[in-house]
């Protein structure tokens, strides 16, 4: 009877691994913020469910994640540059028009 009562029972089974996994996932998204944005856009368009998208993207590995992150970042910068050019064009056209 004494042996049974002295046994320790783990009531938090898996909680440490869940915490480590959550920290790993957060670290992944901190490393690749543009990739996270891309996945969120794809989910918002209804092309794939959020759960599936985020689970699958974690499986691609760091090399591919970095490649996709850098590619999306470059496209975002191009989009920003095009937006600036559009505003400059609109400003130039509005200053040359006469009332």
Secondary structure, 3 states (H helix, E strand, C coil): CHHHHCCCCCCCCCHHHHHHHHHHHHHHHHHCHHHHHHHHHHHHCCCCCHHHHHHHHCCCHHHHHHHHHHHHHHHHHHHHHHHHHHHHHHHHHHHHCCC
